[in-house]
Amino acid sequence: MSGGADISMTETGPMLVASLTGEVDMTNAALVREELSSAVPNRAQALVIDLTDARYLDSAAIEVLFELSRRLVRRRQQLRLVVPQRSPLRRLFTLSDLGSVAPVHDSLETAVAV
């Protein structure tokens, strides 16, 4: 994916892990939404989005995460987010209350172990 963000996907057991690096803002949020939405197979229990190497998310990116969570709930799947304590994004997640729709984990290991 171009435009400031890169996404790599791997399957880990019953979960799809999407590692997002770079920046997601209004210029590429629709592309990120489409790539993440279309990548989740019906057999997956959860989509884990690893934001460890993400540098910036704006309000359009936060809305993508809320929307993705709603979509997955309708499909009886989960969204799990990885945002380390040291990440500058952690405060944004607290302020936007993303934890109310998707658990926020400190590491990928804990997100896939749950």
C-alpha positions in Angstrom: 0.0 0.0 0.0 1.3 3.5 -0.8 0.4 6.9 0.5 2.1 6.9 3.9 1.0 3.5 5.2 2.0 -0.1 4.6 0.0 -3.1 5.7 1.4 -6.6 5.9 -0.9 -9.6 6.7 -0.2 -12.9 8.3 -2.4 -15.6 9.6 -1.7 -16.7 13.2 -3.9 -19.7 14.1 -7.5 -18.5 13.9 -6.5 -14.9 13.6 -5.5 -12.6 10.9 -2.7 -10.2 12.0 -2.4 -6.9 10.1 0.8 -5.0 10.9 0.3 -1.3 10.0 3.3 1.0 9.6 3.5 4.7 8.7 0.7 7.2 8.8 -3.0 6.9 8.2 -5.0 10.1 7.6 -7.8 11.4 5.5 -5.7 10.9 2.3 -5.4 7.2 2.7 -7.9 6.1 5.3 -10.4 4.8 2.6 -7.6 2.6 1.1 -6.6 1.2 4.5 -10.3 0.5 5.3 -10.8 -1.4 2.0 -7.6 -3.4 2.4 -8.3 -4.4 6.0 -12.0 -5.1 5.3 -11.4 -7.3 2.3 -8.6 -9.2 3.9 -10.5 -10.8 6.7 -11.7 -14.3 5.8 -14.9 -15.7 7.2 -13.0 -18.4 9.1 -11.0 -15.9 11.1 -12.0 -15.5 14.8 -10.4 -12.1 15.0 -8.5 -9.4 13.1 -5.5 -8.2 15.1 -4.2 -4.8 14.0 -0.6 -4.2 15.2 0.0 -0.5 15.4 3.4 -0.8 17.0 5.2 0.9 14.1 2.4 3.3 13.2 3.5 6.9 13.5 0.3 8.8 13.1 -3.5 8.3 13.0 -6.0 11.1 12.5 -9.7 11.2 13.1 -10.4 9.5 9.7 -8.2 6.6 10.8 -9.9 6.3 14.2 -13.3 6.2 12.4 -12.0 3.4 10.2 -11.2 1.4 13.3 -14.6 2.0 14.8 -16.3 1.1 11.6 -14.2 -2.1 11.2 -15.1 -3.1 14.7 -18.8 -2.7 13.9 -18.5 -4.7 10.7 -16.6 -7.5 12.4 -19.2 -7.8 15.3 -21.9 -8.2 12.7 -19.8 -11.1 11.3 -19.3 -12.6 14.8 -15.6 -11.8 14.7 -13.4 -9.6 16.9 -11.1 -6.7 16.4 -8.1 -6.5 18.6 -5.6 -3.7 18.6 -1.9 -3.6 19.6 -0.6 -0.3 20.9 2.4 -0.5 23.2 2.4 1.6 26.4 5.3 3.6 25.0 3.5 4.5 21.8 2.4 8.1 21.3 -0.8 6.7 19.9 -1.8 5.3 23.3 -3.2 8.6 24.5 -5.2 9.0 21.3 -6.8 5.6 21.9 -7.7 6.6 25.5 -9.2 9.9 24.4 -11.2 8.3 21.5 -12.4 5.4 23.8 -11.5 2.8 21.2 -11.1 0.4 24.0 -14.8 0.3 24.4 -15.2 -1.5 21.0 -11.9 -3.4 20.7 -9.4 -4.5 23.4 -6.1 -2.7 23.3 -3.1 -4.8 24.0 0.5 -3.8 24.9 2.0 -6.5 22.6 1.2 -8.8 19.7 1.9 -11.8 21.9 -0.9 -10.9 24.3 -3.3 -9.9 21.6 -3.1 -13.3 19.9 -3.0 -15.3 23.2 -6.3 -14.0 24.4 
